[in-house]
């Protein structure tokens, strides 16, 4: 395990955390139908998207590092 691999593992975990936070924000946003709720849901979607992107980078980077 080199530093490169650790960086991608950390990025992957960060991505997972962002996805969990994002899903929570979406649920919280949809349960109270006010402007703030939609703002929360929007933030949640962005967090999930960024989380997925981080995970994809981590998976691709990890695979590239193992080659």
Secondary structure, 3 states (H helix, E strand, C coil): CCHHHHHHHHHHHHHHHHHHHHHHHHHHHHHCCCHHHHHHHHHHHHHHHHHHHHHHHHHHHHHHHHC
